[in-house]
């Protein structure tokens, strides 16, 4: 059975200082915190995230959900599951 990840839309924030988009999601009933690095958004879009990181995150959310599920399974004890370019492979 495939794991289901549902992003809490109200939790999505652009942390431009740390250069990632942060959010909370429910993964099969467990709440987890995630951070998607700007480098991932750049890899997916081909453009550097500037003031539009949240828009890029939304545009690629379907792909990112799959990546987040896989990363969360690989790192079950992480307080924050950080998604970087290596997770796209």
Helices and strands as residue ranges (DSSP letters): E 5-7, G 9-11, E 13-15, E 20-27, E 30-37, H 38-45, H 53-59, H 61-74, E 80-83, G 85-88
